[in-house]
Amino acid sequence: MARLFIGALPFFVYGIDYGYIGGVLVIPEFVRKYGTFDGSENKYVLKSDKLSLLSSSAYIGGFLACFVIPWVATKVGAKYGLIITCTTFALAGALQLGAVNFPMFLVGRILSGVHISSALILGQSYINEVAPAHLRGFGICLCLQMLTFGNFSASVITLGATSAGGKIAYQIPISLCIMVGGIVAILLILMPRTPLQFALKGDWPGASNAVSRIRHLPADSQLVQDEMNALRHATQGQIESSKWSELYQKGELRRTLYSFGTYFFMNGFSGCNFYLTYASVFMAQAGMTNPWGITVLIAGTNCFLTTPALALVERFGRRRLCFIGTVGCILMNLGGGLSYVIGKDSKNSSIALVVFVTFYIVFFAGFMAPSGWAFSAEIPKARLRAKTIAVTNIGNNIVTWAVGYGSPYLFQDPVNLRAKFCFFWLGGCTICGIFFYFCLYETKGLTHAEIDELMASGIPARQSVQWAQDRVRTRLGITQETEVPAMASDVKDGDLNDISVLVVEK
């Protein structure tokens, strides 16, 4: 469990980036340094062009990194790849802290984006390779939990730093990037390498030692020997060149689109990135006098509502949980937009907007996000999972960059929608719901082999819940009336981990 926790820490670093940037954008000294004096308002402001660049530049780095990370993982492994990217994040923080002009700060933001994609691709790969099967879903959701906790922590620290005044008000949150990135890089050094890295080089004694260390068992124990036999069998014939074009070949395209679409729509069309990044600016535009406090409220809700999802995603299943979250997000966006239209700029409408946005985060963090994350990582075929995750992150970085760059032009000048921008995300969440209905399959309790069988069966997504339940009951030998245990399937089946999923890339 401790290794899962440390393995998920790169997502905490990812969350720090989310949390601090949204807060510093409204700190007066930061705005004075990088903004423009507006004579009509008699103060310094960040115009839409600079605000867009500051919020979206990280995703440029993330987009470019997606093409390099699979190669890095093959050469040095997920562990050392994460150490490199966490160190890069610390260097990016140093660039931002010492920036003497706006372009230098943007370079630091772009380097921060390298870690965003690295955490998503390498972090999930590492968790999949070291976690026992019955903890794999928990491990993926733990990554999301660490991301939200990092976001909340940075938001709280940014709020506290604002009381200091002067340059230190924004220097403290930026310094946090340097400290956290460096500490996590050091902690990752203590983590074991995955058995797969040794197996793909034919170093079976090294692979056996890695399995023994991960499982806390002697190398000659039966469990370690069984896992080594499974590793030998799985990697036989898998040490071959893996091409990006395989993702789009017949039989694989559908799974690629399901994984890509789930992550793409969930992060890009739901509005989550907008609310988490622009909360302070958005609330200030809507008339709130304490936008930093609202940012902390939203980040805290996002963090603590993810915690019960660690259990809910296995208790209720991916499909049901995702639909509850989607419907809730639709209703909350509708309420937020209507409250502003009806109340205009009144105090009551501002309070109502905060309430609706907060409950939007409840439905997103507690229901939609955990189920979407789990499904998008589970549905790709094992040998293509790393590349599929990379492709989903390429799409995610594109749409998130577009949202980050374009949003200020819509809720500020020249369009100036303000809180009516909630209606835009209402439409986006509706599109998400349609996609999830037709493309999100239930994978609760299924092993990787059974997921392959589910995809090969050709049944529609709406029938997958019953299919999955029947298959797990049959494998466990229980009656139709008996409830399927949340994680018993993996334990009985002996699907110990996912160490066989990666392929050597030439």
C-alpha positions as a printed Julia matrix, in Angstrom:
506×3 Matrix{Float64}:
   0.0     0.0     0.0
   2.87    2.37    0.8
   4.31    1.8    -2.67
   0.95    2.64   -4.25
   0.91    5.85   -2.23
   4.42    6.88   -3.28
   3.75    5.78   -6.86
   0.74    8.11   -6.94
   2.71   11.12   -5.64
   3.55   12.42   -9.16
  -0.18   13.13   -9.44
   0.1    15.24   -6.28
   2.75   17.28   -8.11
   0.35   17.54  -11.07
  -2.36   18.85   -8.72
  -0.01   21.47   -7.28
   0.28   22.98  -10.76
  -3.51   23.12  -11.11
  -3.98   24.69   -7.69
  -1.41   27.43   -7.67
  -1.83   28.91  -11.15
  -5.53   29.65  -10.7
  -4.83   31.59   -7.5
  -1.82   33.66   -8.53
  -3.65   35.02  -11.58
  -5.57   37.44   -9.33
  -2.78   38.32   -6.86
  -2.24   42.11   -7.29
   1.57   41.99   -7.38
   1.55   39.22   -9.99
  -0.94   41.16  -12.11
   1.19   44.29  -11.73
   4.33   42.46  -12.89
   2.85   40.74  -15.94
  -0.31   42.73  -16.62
  -1.14   45.99  -18.39
  -2.36   49.23  -16.85
  -5.99   49.88  -17.73
  -6.73   53.6   -17.59
 -10.49   53.12  -17.63
 -10.35   50.99  -14.47
  -7.29   52.77  -13.05
  -5.52   49.51  -12.21
  -3.34   46.78  -13.68
  -5.18   43.91  -15.34
  -4.31   40.7   -17.15
  -5.84   41.05  -20.59
  -7.48   38.06  -22.21
  -4.46   37.31  -24.42
  -1.99   37.01  -21.53
  -4.51   35.24  -19.31
  -5.05   32.7   -22.05
  -1.32   32.11  -22.52
  -0.67   31.75  -18.8
  -3.39   29.15  -18.32
  -2.96   27.17  -21.53
   0.81   27.16  -22.1
   1.35   24.13  -19.84
  -0.72   22.02  -22.18
   1.61   22.84  -25.07
   4.4    21.15  -23.12
   2.08   18.29  -22.24
   1.11   17.8   -25.87
   4.72   17.64  -27.06
   5.73   15.34  -24.21
   3.15   12.72  -25.25
   5.26   11.87  -28.3
   8.44   11.36  -26.27
   7.24    9.71  -23.05
   6.6     6.2   -24.48
  10.19    6.16  -25.78
  11.51    7.34  -22.39
   9.5     4.62  -20.63
  11.02    1.98  -22.89
  14.59    3.17  -22.41
  14.68    3.92  -18.67
  11.38    2.57  -17.32
   8.4     4.22  -15.65
  10.23    4.75  -12.35
  13.18    6.71  -13.74
  10.93    8.47  -16.24
   8.88    9.84  -13.34
  12.03   10.89  -11.48
  13.18   12.83  -14.55
   9.83   14.57  -15.03
   9.43   15.48  -11.34
  12.89   17.04  -11.48
  11.84   18.88  -14.64
   8.8    20.21  -12.77
  11.05   21.56  -10.02
  13.25   23.27  -12.63
  10.12   24.71  -14.24
   9.15   26.2   -10.88
  12.62   27.73  -10.57
  12.23   29.34  -14.0
   8.87   30.82  -13.04
  10.17   32.06   -9.7
  13.19   33.74  -11.25
  11.47   34.98  -14.4
  12.45   38.52  -15.35
   9.92   38.81  -18.16
   6.71   37.25  -19.45
   8.3    34.92  -22.08
  10.61   33.41  -19.45
   7.62   32.68  -17.22
   5.84   31.02  -20.16
   8.83   28.74  -20.76
   8.52   27.61  -17.16
   4.81   26.93  -17.65
   5.52   24.87  -20.78
   8.06   22.75  -18.86
   5.45   22.24  -16.13
   3.21   20.75  -18.79
   5.8    18.07  -19.51
   5.14   16.65  -16.06
   1.36   16.71  -16.57
   1.5    14.22  -19.43
   4.29   12.23  -17.79
   2.27   11.71  -14.62
  -0.75   10.55  -16.56
   1.14    8.1   -18.79
   4.05    6.9   -16.66
   2.2     7.14  -13.36
  -0.68    4.93  -14.47
   1.76    2.5   -16.11
   3.79    2.21  -12.91
   0.7     1.65  -10.74
  -0.54   -1.02  -13.15
   2.81   -2.81  -13.05
   3.36   -2.9    -9.27
  -0.19   -3.18   -7.9
  -1.9    -6.52   -7.22
  -4.95   -6.92   -9.41
  -7.41   -6.51   -6.54
  -5.84   -3.1    -5.78
  -5.39   -1.92   -9.36
  -8.66    0.02   -9.56
  -8.01    1.47   -6.12
  -4.53    2.51   -7.27
  -5.86    4.35  -10.32
  -8.43    6.2    -8.2
  -5.7     6.96   -5.66
  -3.87    8.8    -8.45
  -6.95   10.96   -8.93
  -7.19   11.47   -5.16
  -3.58   12.67   -5.01
  -4.19   15.04   -7.93
  -7.16   16.65   -6.17
  -5.29   16.8    -2.86
  -2.41   18.58   -4.56
  -4.85   21.04   -6.1
  -6.46   21.7    -2.71
  -3.11   22.06   -0.91
  -1.83   24.59   -3.42
  -5.1    26.54   -3.24
  -4.92   26.76    0.56
  -1.28   27.86    0.49
  -2.03   30.45   -2.2
  -4.92   31.8    -0.12
  -2.68   32.07    2.92
   0.1    33.72    0.92
  -2.2    36.51   -0.29
  -2.26   37.96    3.24
   1.52   38.43    3.11
   1.23   41.07    0.41
   3.92   42.14   -2.02
   5.86   39.84   -4.32
   6.06   37.09   -1.74
   2.31   36.55   -2.14
   2.88   34.83   -5.48
   6.46   33.67   -4.87
   5.4    31.32   -2.06
   3.02   29.24   -4.25
   5.6    29.08   -7.06
   8.29   27.99   -4.59
   5.97   25.14   -3.64
   6.49   23.69   -7.13
  10.26   23.54   -6.6
   9.98   21.94   -3.17
   7.32   19.34   -3.99
   8.85   18.35   -7.33
  12.24   17.79   -5.7
  10.9    15.84   -2.7
   8.78   13.51   -4.84
  11.74   12.85   -7.17
  13.83   11.8    -4.15
  11.06    9.55   -2.77
  10.68    7.82   -6.12
  14.34    6.8    -5.98
  13.39    4.53   -3.07
  10.75    2.73   -5.14
  11.54   -0.59   -6.85
  11.85   -0.95  -10.59
   9.08   -2.96  -12.18
   9.7    -6.63  -13.09
   8.76   -5.86  -16.67
  11.86   -3.74  -17.2
  14.1    -6.71  -16.33
  11.98   -9.26  -18.21
  12.14   -7.35  -21.47
  15.94   -7.44  -21.23
  16.0   -11.16  -20.44
  17.24  -10.5   -16.89
  15.08  -13.07  -15.11
  16.99  -13.03  -11.79
  16.48   -9.26  -11.69
  12.78   -9.68  -12.5
  12.43  -12.28   -9.75
  14.09   -9.98   -7.22
  11.79   -7.13   -8.29
   8.68   -9.29   -7.83
   9.99  -10.46   -4.46
  10.59   -6.89   -3.32
   7.21   -5.63   -4.51
   5.28   -8.52   -2.92
   7.37   -8.64    0.3
   7.88  -12.38   -0.2
  10.97  -14.6    -0.62
  12.04  -15.16   -4.22
  11.41  -18.9    -3.86
   7.84  -18.51   -2.54
   5.04  -20.08   -4.55
   3.31  -16.76   -5.27
   6.5   -15.21   -6.67
   7.2   -18.32   -8.75
   3.64  -18.31  -10.12
   3.97  -14.67  -11.05
   7.32  -15.25  -12.72
   5.83  -18.08  -14.77
   2.99  -15.79  -15.8
   5.51  -13.09  -16.71
   7.57  -15.46  -18.86
   4.47  -16.68  -20.63
   3.08  -13.18  -21.13
   6.28  -11.63  -22.47
   6.94  -14.52  -24.85
   6.14  -13.11  -28.27
   5.48   -9.62  -26.89
   9.03   -8.35  -27.25
   8.39   -6.8   -30.6
   8.01   -3.45  -32.26
   4.77   -1.65  -31.43
   3.5     0.87  -33.95
   1.18    3.79  -33.37
  -0.8     2.72  -36.43
  -1.93   -0.43  -34.61
  -4.27    1.71  -32.53
  -6.33    2.47  -35.64
  -6.41   -0.95  -37.22
  -9.53   -3.08  -37.48
 -10.44   -4.54  -34.12
  -8.44   -1.95  -32.17
  -9.93    1.31  -33.43
 -13.13    0.94  -31.41
 -11.25    0.45  -28.15
  -8.94    3.35  -28.93
 -11.92    5.61  -29.56
 -13.69    4.51  -26.37
 -10.65    5.24  -24.22
  -9.81    8.45  -26.08
 -13.4     9.69  -26.15
 -14.07    9.04  -22.47
 -11.04   11.0   -21.33
 -11.47   13.65  -24.02
 -15.12   14.44  -23.28
 -14.8    14.04  -19.5
 -11.95   16.55  -19.2
 -12.61   18.81  -22.18
 -16.38   19.09  -22.49
 -17.58   18.8   -18.88
 -16.13   22.15  -17.77
 -14.01   20.75  -14.93
 -10.75   22.27  -16.17
 -12.4    25.66  -16.56
 -13.84   25.74  -13.04
 -10.64   24.48  -11.43
  -8.34   26.81  -13.38
 -10.39   29.99  -13.65
 -12.44   29.76  -10.43
 -10.94   32.89   -8.87
 -11.17   35.02  -12.02
 -14.61   33.68  -12.94
 -16.06   34.35   -9.48
 -14.55   37.84   -9.4
 -16.24   38.57  -12.73
 -19.53   37.32  -11.28
 -19.29   39.79   -8.4
 -17.7    37.76   -5.57
 -15.49   39.83   -3.27
 -13.38   36.88   -2.04
 -12.49   34.82   -5.11
  -9.53   33.13   -3.37
 -11.82   31.72   -0.69
 -14.13   30.34   -3.37
 -11.15   28.73   -5.09
 -10.25   26.93   -1.86
 -13.88   25.85   -1.39
 -14.02   24.36   -4.89
 -10.61   22.7    -4.58
 -11.53   21.27   -1.16
 -14.79   19.87   -2.48
 -12.94   18.36   -5.42
 -10.43   16.75   -3.05
 -12.63   15.33   -0.31
 -15.4    14.1    -2.61
 -12.85   11.99   -4.48
 -12.12    9.98   -1.31
 -15.42    8.02   -1.14
 -15.11    7.38   -4.87
 -12.21    5.03   -4.07
 -14.87    2.61   -2.82
 -17.86    3.69   -4.91
 -16.18    2.91   -8.24
 -16.03   -0.78   -7.28
 -19.32   -0.82   -5.39
 -21.62    0.68   -8.04
 -19.58    0.16  -11.18
 -18.19    2.54  -13.79
 -21.26    3.05  -15.96
 -23.81    3.8   -13.23
 -21.46    6.11  -11.35
 -20.61    8.03  -14.51
 -24.26    8.61  -15.41
 -25.1     9.9   -11.93
 -22.24   12.36  -12.2
 -23.14   13.49  -15.71
 -26.79   14.19  -14.89
 -25.75   16.06  -11.76
 -23.25   18.21  -13.69
 -25.92   19.07  -16.28
 -28.38   20.21  -13.6
 -25.78   22.25  -11.71
 -24.64   24.1   -14.84
 -28.27   24.84  -15.65
 -28.85   26.17  -12.14
 -25.7    28.3   -12.18
 -26.58   29.94  -15.49
 -30.22   30.57  -14.55
 -29.31   32.07  -11.18
 -27.18   34.69  -12.91
 -29.73   35.41  -15.65
 -32.54   35.86  -13.13
 -30.6    37.67  -10.42
 -28.15   39.57  -12.65
 -25.28   40.95  -10.53
 -27.07   40.75   -7.18
 -25.47   39.28   -4.08
 -28.0    36.45   -4.02
 -27.19   35.42   -7.58
 -23.47   35.36   -6.74
 -24.1    33.14   -3.71
 -26.33   30.87   -5.79
 -23.61   30.6    -8.44
 -21.07   29.51   -5.81
 -23.51   26.87   -4.5
 -24.24   25.46   -7.95
 -20.57   25.38   -9.0
 -19.63   23.69   -5.71
 -22.27   20.99   -6.22
 -21.09   20.64   -9.81
 -17.68   19.7    -8.39
 -19.43   17.24   -6.04
 -20.94   15.36   -8.98
 -17.81   15.56  -11.09
 -15.24   14.57   -8.45
 -17.4    12.05   -6.65
 -19.0    10.3    -9.62
 -17.94   11.19  -13.16
 -14.16   11.52  -12.85
 -13.32    8.29  -10.94
 -15.43    6.11  -13.22
 -14.11    7.79  -16.37
 -10.49    7.49  -15.25
 -10.88    3.8   -14.39
 -12.65    2.94  -17.65
 -10.27    4.8   -19.97
  -7.26    2.99  -18.43
  -8.9    -0.45  -18.41
 -10.48   -0.64  -21.86
  -7.34   -0.64  -24.1
  -5.81   -3.98  -25.03
  -2.94   -4.81  -22.7
  -0.05   -4.57  -25.16
  -1.31   -1.24  -26.52
  -2.3     0.4   -23.24
   0.72    2.7   -22.92
   0.3     4.09  -26.44
  -3.47    4.42  -26.01
  -3.01    6.47  -22.83
  -0.5     8.65  -24.7
  -3.01    9.25  -27.51
  -5.78   10.12  -25.05
  -3.47   12.64  -23.43
  -2.6    14.2   -26.77
  -6.31   14.8   -27.36
  -6.79   15.94  -23.78
  -3.97   18.48  -24.03
  -5.38   19.87  -27.26
  -8.91   20.37  -25.93
  -7.69   21.61  -22.53
  -5.4    24.1   -24.23
  -8.34   25.27  -26.36
 -10.52   25.66  -23.26
  -7.79   27.46  -21.35
  -6.94   29.76  -24.23
 -10.46   30.53  -25.45
 -12.43   30.78  -22.21
 -11.22   34.26  -21.13
 -12.45   35.7   -24.42
 -15.93   34.33  -23.67
 -16.54   35.08  -19.99
 -14.54   38.35  -20.16
 -14.32   40.91  -22.95
 -15.16   40.89  -25.8
 -18.09   38.43  -25.43
 -18.44   39.03  -21.67
 -20.8    36.13  -20.89
 -19.78   36.1   -17.23
 -21.77   33.46  -15.31
 -23.93   32.75  -18.37
 -20.88   30.77  -19.48
 -22.4    27.94  -17.4
 -24.82   27.34  -20.29
 -21.83   26.56  -22.51
 -20.78   23.76  -20.16
 -24.39   22.61  -19.91
 -24.18   21.76  -23.6
 -20.78   20.14  -23.13
 -22.03   17.88  -20.33
 -25.0    16.86  -22.48
 -22.6    15.75  -25.22
 -20.65   13.8   -22.57
 -23.83   12.01  -21.48
 -24.66   10.95  -25.03
 -21.16    9.59  -25.58
 -21.14    7.73  -22.26
 -24.5     6.09  -23.0
 -23.3     4.57  -26.26
 -19.6     4.01  -25.55
 -18.91    3.5   -21.84
 -18.89   -0.22  -20.99
 -19.16   -1.72  -17.52
 -15.84   -3.31  -16.51
 -16.44   -3.77  -12.78
 -15.01   -7.08  -11.57
 -13.65   -8.15  -14.95
 -10.09   -9.32  -15.5
  -8.14   -7.97  -18.46
  -8.81  -11.17  -20.39
 -12.55  -10.8   -19.8
 -12.45   -7.18  -20.94
 -10.85   -8.41  -24.17
 -13.68  -10.93  -24.48
 -16.28   -8.24  -23.79
 -14.91   -6.05  -26.55
 -14.77   -8.98  -28.97
 -18.38   -9.94  -28.24
 -19.73   -6.86  -30.02
 -22.57   -6.26  -27.55
 -23.71   -2.62  -27.13
 -22.55   -0.68  -24.08
 -26.03   -0.56  -22.54
 -26.01   -4.37  -22.23
 -22.53   -4.6   -20.74
 -23.67   -4.33  -17.11
 -25.57   -7.61  -17.22
 -22.83   -9.26  -19.3
 -20.18   -8.32  -16.73
 -22.27   -9.49  -13.79
 -23.02  -12.85  -15.43
 -19.38  -13.42  -16.33
 -18.09  -12.68  -12.83
 -20.78  -14.88  -11.23
 -19.89  -17.74  -13.55
 -16.18  -17.47  -12.8
 -16.74  -17.27   -9.04
 -19.33  -20.04   -9.07
 -22.03  -18.06   -7.25
 -25.78  -17.94   -7.84
 -27.69  -15.23   -9.64
 -29.18  -14.05   -6.34
 -25.81  -13.52   -4.69
 -24.2   -10.11   -4.97
 -20.82  -10.09   -6.67
 -18.05   -9.08   -4.23
 -16.41   -5.85   -5.32
 -12.86   -7.14   -5.68
 -13.04  -10.87   -5.1
 -12.85  -11.65   -8.8
  -9.25  -10.58   -9.2
  -8.1   -12.42   -6.09
  -9.65  -15.74   -7.05
  -8.63  -15.53  -10.67
  -5.01  -14.98   -9.73
  -4.55  -12.08  -12.15
  -1.73  -10.8    -9.97
  -0.79   -7.65  -11.81
  -0.44   -6.03  -15.17
   3.3    -6.5   -15.64
   2.79   -8.09  -19.05
   1.15   -5.15  -20.76
   4.03   -3.11  -22.15
   5.91   -3.78  -25.34
   9.47   -2.96  -26.28
   9.45   -0.01  -28.65
  12.15    0.29  -31.24
